[in-house]
Amino acid sequence: MNYPVKVQLVEKSRREGLDFGSLPFGKTFSDHMFVADYKDGEWQNCQILPYGDISFAPSLMALHYGQSVFEGMKANISTKTGEPVLFRAKKHAKRFRISSERLGMPEIPEELFLEAVKTLVYLDKQWIPETAGSALYIRPFIFATDESLGVRASTSYKFIVFTGPVGAYYPKPVRILVAQKYVRAFPGGVGSAKAAGNYAATLKPAEMAKKSGFDQILWLDGLEFKYIQECGTMNIFAVIGDTVITPPTTDAILDGVTRDSILHLLKEMGIKVEVRALGIQELTDAHKAGELKEMFGSGTAAVVSHVADLCYKDVVYSMPDISERKIGPMIKKTLTDIKENTIEENNGWVTPAISSILEEAN
C-alpha cells in the first residue's frame, strides 16, 4: 500500500470473558483502531493503535459546525473457511467518499479505506461473534480537526476506524409512528450523506415516539408530508399485492447498501419490484383493501427489520404475523447466508479480510 502504517498491538486482549450471548448494540469495542490525519493536502500519520481515548481542543471545528460523516459495515465468519469476510466493502467505501465530498471534506482513497477496514477485522477476528443475528460492526468516520471558530471548511481532518461485536439491532418487529411535524431531510440538503447531523435531528422525535409506545419514526417528505422517505435509520419497503415497492434514492434519502442488495436479490428471484414515490395514503388504502402484505426496513445495523404496526393520524394499521409473510423473512435469510458465505453469490459482494498492511509490517 502507498500509505506507510505504523502498527502497535495491544499487550493483552480485552476479549477474554466477554459474554457474546448478551451483547447490547454498540457498547462493546474491540482491541484496535486505525487512525490517520489529513494535513497539507494529503493523508499521513497512518497508525494501528490499541483502542482508546483521543484528545482534542474545545475549539475543534467538528464540534461546532458538524463536519463529520461515518459509515456502518459488518464482518462475519465464513462458514466455508472459518476466516473473516466483509460484505460489499467497496460499496461502503464509495458511499463514504460521496458523503465526505458533500460536506466539503477530502475523500479517503478507496485503497486506504479498504486496507484500514480489512486490517482491523483481521487483527480482531476473535471478536467476531458467531451466534445468529450477530456480527462485528465496523465504524469508519472522518471529522474536521482545525481549531477555529470561523465558519468555513476545515483544512485538517482525522480518519478513524474501530470495531465492536454486536447482536441484533431490532430483535423483534418494530412499531412505527408516521411523522406529522418533524422532517428528516429536504431536497438540496444532506439527507443522502451519512452526516452525523442527520441523525442528531431525528433524536428528539424518536424519543417522543418511544414515549408513545413506538420504536421508530416513518419520515415523510418535508414539502407536502405525503411521500415516504425513510424509517428511523433504515430504508423502507412495502409489499402491496405481489409487488415490492420502495422510494427512489434522492438527495433526501440515503442510498442504503442493504437496500441496493435487496433490490438486486428481488430481481434475481423474479419478484416484481417498483422503485417509485410511495405515498402514505396509498399505504393506508392498501391496508384497508387487504393488499398491504408486509413492510420492512433495511440497513446495515438492522439488516431487515419487520414492521409490526404503522400508526398514522392516531390510527394503527397492524401487519400480518411474521409467519404469514414471505418476502421479508426470505430476504433476511438470504442476506444472512450470503454474509456468512453459506451460499454462493455471483455479484462479488463477499470479500476476505486479508491485510496487506500486516504483510508489509512483517
Secondary structure, DSSP 4 states (H G I P E B T S, - for coil): --S-EEE---SS-S-TT--GGGPPTT----SEEEEEEEETTEEEEEEEEES------TTBHHHHH--EEE--EEEEE-TTTSSEEEESHHHHHHHHHHHHHHTT-PPPPHHHHHHHHHHHHHHTGGG---STT-EEEEEEEEEE--B--SSS--S-EEEEEEEEEE--SSSSPEEEEE-SS--S--TTSSTTS-BHHHHHHHHHHHHHHHHTT-SEEEEE-TTTS-BEEEETTBEEEEEETTEEEEPPP-TTS---HHHHHHHHHHHHTT-EEEES--BHHHHHHHHHTT-EEEEEEEETTTEEEEEEEEEETTEEEEPPPGGG-SHHHHHHHHHHHHHTT-S--SS--EEE---HHHHHH-
